[in-house]
Structure formats: structure tokens, C-alpha cells
């Protein structure tokens, strides 16, 4: 019997992989469309206990990218509107040696959010970790009404993740036009702000390998594989596995962290 043609086999493998990925993408779109009920459409009468603000990378010199600027502006606007009693800024030094959670906190405080109302989650490397680690902070504080503030896609997607472990979430989808207008009026602030550098920094892949080794777990799959799988598990009613997380979840505010940095 002739051996199968290698090129023919690769073709069918690519076709199968494409079908699987298309199915995951379709599931993601459907789940995203069904998650509109999570969005906060009107101002709430009572502020949420805490709103999670996921980070994104800084520039190479620690200056805030537009992504960080927009998320900080949106969080400050939610504070002004009385929608949140506290914030949890989340993100490690992921792609640059600057801590995303601290970059967000510094910007938010500069726009009027009290430093003692901003809690830091400086360990997360990905969105699922932003949410899970922040939830652990909220649980320690006894907070139950939680939200996520970000661009619409991430706010809804992150809320779906929070529902895996907490059964409740409110998505504060960014009002892009209003946020962008406010952001462009703050050029002097952005030019003066620099995120604090991490004391130790390793490339993302190195850190992921090391934490998998310590936890004796497989490495985290890429987000484009993991997140559809999480949606599929939710659709099938299966429990979600916790992401990588630190053993301890310290409670520290931006006020306390700023004092440490000055001393």
C-alpha cells in the first residue's frame, strides 16, 4: 500500500485546524453577542464596591501608551460619576520593565481618584489573570458588586471570565469619543508621567516557563486558544480551572505604594 502523501496530510490537518478555530471564533462571537446584558447602560444609583481596570503595556521608557491613557481616563470618569467606590488596577511588567497596574494608578490619581481608593494587582500577565487575581483582592476586602472598565470587547469578555468564578459582573464599556476628547486635553500630564520600573524583569516567555515549572503545571496556552476554550467550558456547564496566580494576595493601595517608593 502506498504511503499517504505528506503534502496531502498537511493540507487536511490545516483544514481541520481551520475548522476548529472557525468554530471557536463563531462561539466567541455568539457568546459576546449574548453578553450585552452585562453592560452598564445607565448610571447606577449606588457605586459598585470595586471596578477592575486591566492594564496594557507602557512605552519602552515607561511613558503611558494611548491604551493606558484611555483606560485611566475612563476610570477617572467613572469615579467622577460616582460609579465605583474603589478600583483595582491590574497588570505586571509584562512586555516592558514597567508595572502596568502602577502606571494606571499613577494616572488615575493625577486625575483626581484618591490614592487610598486604588488597590494594586501587579502580578497578572494576561486578561484572565487580571480578573482572577483582582477577584481574590475583592474577596479579601469583602466586596461583592464588581465591574470591569475597559474597551467594550475586553470589558464584556473579562466580565464573562469573572462570571466563571464570581457569578456576577458589570461591564463598563468605554465611551470612546468622550474618553478620547478628555485624553487629548491632557498632553501635559502624559508627558510628565512615567510608570515605576519593576525591581526585576524577565521576558514573558521566560516567566511563563518558570511559573509552570514551579507549579508543576503545563504552560498556559495562547490566549486565542485558551479564551474560546473557556467559553466552551462555560457553555457546557463545566467549572473553570483557576489561572496561574501568586500564592499570597497582598492588599496594597496606591497611597501605600507611593509612600514606599518615596522612602
C-alpha positions as CSV (number, residue, x, y, z in Angstrom):
1,X,0.0,0.0,0.0
2,X,1.3,3.4,-0.9
3,X,2.1,5.8,2.0
4,X,-0.1,8.9,2.2
5,X,1.3,11.9,0.6
6,X,2.8,14.2,3.2
7,X,1.6,17.3,1.5
8,X,-1.9,15.9,1.3
9,X,-1.9,15.1,5.0
10,X,-0.7,18.6,5.9
11,X,-3.4,20.0,3.8
12,X,-6.1,18.1,5.7
13,X,-4.5,19.0,9.1
14,X,-4.6,22.6,8.2
15,X,-8.2,22.3,7.0
16,X,-9.2,20.6,10.3
17,X,-7.3,23.2,12.4
18,X,-9.0,26.0,10.4
19,X,-12.5,24.4,11.0
20,X,-11.8,24.1,14.7
21,X,-10.5,27.7,15.0
22,X,-13.5,29.0,13.0
23,X,-15.8,27.1,15.4
24,X,-14.1,28.7,18.4
25,X,-14.3,32.1,16.7
26,X,-18.0,31.6,16.0
27,X,-18.7,30.5,19.5
28,X,-16.8,33.6,20.8
29,X,-18.9,35.9,18.6
30,X,-22.2,34.3,19.7
31,X,-21.2,34.4,23.4
32,X,-20.1,38.0,23.0
33,X,-23.4,39.0,21.5
34,X,-25.3,37.2,24.3
35,X,-23.3,39.1,26.9
36,X,-24.8,42.5,26.1
37,X,-26.8,42.2,29.3
38,X,-23.6,42.6,31.3
39,X,-23.1,46.2,30.1
40,X,-24.0,49.1,32.3
41,X,-26.2,51.2,30.1
42,X,-27.3,53.9,32.6
43,X,-25.6,55.4,35.6
44,X,-26.1,53.3,38.7
45,X,-27.7,54.7,41.9
46,X,-25.2,53.1,44.2
47,X,-21.5,52.8,43.4
48,X,-20.0,49.3,42.7
49,X,-17.8,48.0,45.5
50,X,-14.9,47.9,43.1
51,X,-14.2,48.2,39.4
52,X,-11.2,46.3,37.8
53,X,-9.1,48.2,35.3
54,X,-6.9,45.8,33.3
55,X,-3.6,47.1,32.1
56,X,-1.7,47.2,28.8
57,X,1.9,47.8,28.0
58,X,3.8,51.0,28.5
59,X,6.2,52.5,26.0
60,X,9.9,51.5,26.2
61,X,10.8,54.4,28.5
62,X,7.8,53.9,30.9
63,X,5.6,56.6,29.3
64,X,1.9,55.7,29.0
65,X,0.6,54.3,25.7
66,X,-2.7,55.6,24.4
67,X,-4.2,52.3,25.6
68,X,-3.2,53.1,29.2
69,X,-4.2,56.7,28.9
70,X,-7.7,55.8,27.7
71,X,-8.3,53.3,30.4
72,X,-7.0,55.6,33.1
73,X,-9.2,58.5,31.8
74,X,-12.3,56.2,31.7
75,X,-11.7,55.0,35.3
76,X,-11.3,58.6,36.4
77,X,-14.6,59.5,34.7
78,X,-16.4,56.6,36.4
79,X,-15.1,58.0,39.7
80,X,-16.4,61.4,38.9
81,X,-19.8,59.9,38.0
82,X,-19.9,58.0,41.3
83,X,-20.0,54.6,39.7
84,X,-17.2,53.0,41.8
85,X,-16.2,53.1,45.4
86,X,-12.8,51.5,44.8
87,X,-10.7,50.5,41.8
88,X,-8.3,47.5,41.3
89,X,-5.7,48.3,38.7
90,X,-4.2,45.1,37.3
91,X,-1.1,44.2,35.3
92,X,2.5,43.2,35.9
93,X,5.6,44.4,33.9
94,X,4.6,42.2,31.0
95,X,6.2,43.4,27.8
96,X,8.3,46.2,29.2
97,X,10.1,46.7,32.6
98,X,7.3,48.9,33.9
99,X,4.3,47.8,36.1
100,X,1.0,48.3,34.3
101,X,-1.0,48.4,37.5
102,X,1.1,51.2,38.9
103,X,1.1,53.2,35.6
104,X,-2.7,53.1,35.7
105,X,-2.9,54.1,39.4
106,X,-0.5,57.0,38.9
107,X,-2.5,58.4,36.0
108,X,-5.9,57.9,37.8
109,X,-4.6,59.6,40.9
110,X,-3.3,62.5,38.9
111,X,-6.9,62.9,37.5
112,X,-8.5,63.0,40.9
113,X,-9.1,59.4,42.1
114,X,-8.0,59.2,45.7
115,X,-4.8,57.1,46.1
116,X,-6.3,55.1,49.0
117,X,-9.2,54.0,46.8
118,X,-6.9,52.4,44.2
119,X,-5.7,48.8,45.0
120,X,-2.9,47.3,43.1
121,X,-2.7,43.9,41.5
122,X,0.8,43.8,40.0
123,X,1.2,40.1,39.1
124,X,-1.2,39.4,36.1
125,X,0.3,38.6,32.7
126,X,-2.9,38.1,30.8
127,X,-6.6,39.2,31.0
128,X,-7.8,36.0,32.7
129,X,-5.2,36.6,35.4
130,X,-6.1,40.3,35.7
131,X,-9.6,39.2,36.6
132,X,-8.9,36.2,38.8
133,X,-6.2,38.0,40.8
134,X,-8.4,41.1,41.2
135,X,-11.2,38.9,42.4
136,X,-9.0,37.5,45.1
137,X,-8.3,41.1,46.3
138,X,-12.0,41.8,46.3
139,X,-12.8,38.7,48.3
140,X,-10.3,39.7,50.9
141,X,-11.9,43.1,51.2
142,X,-15.4,41.6,51.3
143,X,-16.5,43.3,48.1
144,X,-19.2,41.5,46.1
145,X,-20.5,44.1,43.5
146,X,-17.7,44.1,40.9
147,X,-17.3,45.6,37.5
148,X,-14.7,45.8,34.7
149,X,-13.8,49.1,32.9
150,X,-12.1,48.9,29.5
151,X,-12.8,49.0,25.8
152,X,-16.1,47.2,25.0
153,X,-14.7,44.0,23.8
154,X,-12.4,43.5,26.7
155,X,-14.9,44.8,29.3
156,X,-17.5,42.2,28.2
157,X,-15.0,39.4,27.6
158,X,-13.4,40.0,31.0
159,X,-16.9,40.1,32.7
160,X,-17.7,36.7,31.1
161,X,-14.5,35.4,32.8
162,X,-15.4,37.0,36.1
163,X,-18.7,35.2,35.9
164,X,-16.8,31.9,35.8
165,X,-15.6,32.4,39.3
166,X,-17.9,35.0,40.9
167,X,-21.3,34.7,39.1
168,X,-21.7,38.5,38.8
169,X,-20.0,41.3,36.8
170,X,-20.9,44.6,35.3
171,X,-19.1,45.7,32.1
172,X,-18.3,49.5,32.0
173,X,-17.7,49.7,28.3
174,X,-15.6,52.7,27.4
175,X,-17.3,55.7,25.8
176,X,-14.6,56.1,23.2
177,X,-15.4,59.6,21.8
178,X,-15.8,61.2,25.2
179,X,-12.7,59.5,26.6
180,X,-10.6,60.4,23.6
181,X,-11.6,64.0,23.8
182,X,-10.6,64.1,27.5
183,X,-7.4,62.2,26.8
184,X,-6.2,64.7,24.1
185,X,-6.7,67.6,26.6
186,X,-4.1,66.1,29.0
187,X,-0.9,66.2,26.9
188,X,1.0,67.9,29.7
189,X,0.0,65.1,32.1
190,X,1.1,62.3,29.8
191,X,4.4,63.9,29.0
192,X,5.2,64.2,32.8
193,X,4.1,60.7,33.8
194,X,6.4,57.7,33.8
195,X,5.4,54.3,35.2
196,X,7.6,52.9,38.0
197,X,10.1,50.3,36.9
198,X,9.9,46.7,38.2
199,X,12.7,45.7,40.5
200,X,13.2,42.5,38.4
201,X,12.2,42.0,34.9
202,X,12.3,38.9,32.7
203,X,10.8,38.3,29.2
204,X,7.3,37.0,29.2
205,X,8.1,33.5,27.9
206,X,10.8,33.0,30.5
207,X,8.4,33.9,33.3
208,X,5.7,31.7,31.9
209,X,8.0,28.7,31.7
210,X,9.3,29.3,35.2
211,X,6.0,29.6,36.9
212,X,4.7,26.5,35.1
213,X,7.8,24.6,36.4
214,X,7.2,25.9,40.0
215,X,3.5,25.0,39.9
216,X,4.2,21.6,38.1
217,X,1.6,22.5,35.5
218,X,1.7,22.7,31.7
219,X,2.4,26.2,30.4
220,X,-0.5,28.4,29.7
221,X,-1.8,28.0,26.1
222,X,-2.0,31.1,23.9
223,X,-5.0,33.4,24.6
224,X,-6.5,32.8,21.2
225,X,-6.8,29.1,22.2
226,X,-7.5,29.5,25.9
227,X,-10.3,32.0,25.8
228,X,-12.6,30.2,23.3
229,X,-12.0,27.0,25.4
230,X,-13.1,28.9,28.5
231,X,-16.3,30.0,26.7
232,X,-16.9,26.4,25.5
233,X,-16.5,25.1,29.1
234,X,-18.9,27.7,30.3
235,X,-21.4,26.8,27.6
236,X,-21.2,23.2,28.6
237,X,-21.6,24.0,32.3
238,X,-18.2,22.8,33.2
239,X,-16.2,24.6,36.0
240,X,-13.3,26.7,35.0
241,X,-9.7,26.0,36.2
242,X,-8.0,28.8,38.0
243,X,-5.3,30.6,36.0
244,X,-1.7,31.0,37.3
245,X,-1.8,33.2,40.4
246,X,0.6,34.1,43.3
247,X,0.3,32.1,46.5
248,X,-0.4,35.2,48.5
249,X,-2.6,38.2,47.5
250,X,-1.3,41.2,49.4
251,X,-3.6,44.2,49.8
252,X,-1.8,47.4,49.0
253,X,-3.2,50.7,47.8
254,X,-1.5,53.3,45.5
255,X,-1.2,55.6,48.6
256,X,0.8,52.9,50.4
257,X,2.9,52.0,47.4
258,X,3.7,55.7,46.7
259,X,4.9,56.1,50.3
260,X,7.1,53.1,50.0
261,X,8.6,54.5,46.8
262,X,9.4,57.8,48.4
263,X,11.0,56.3,51.5
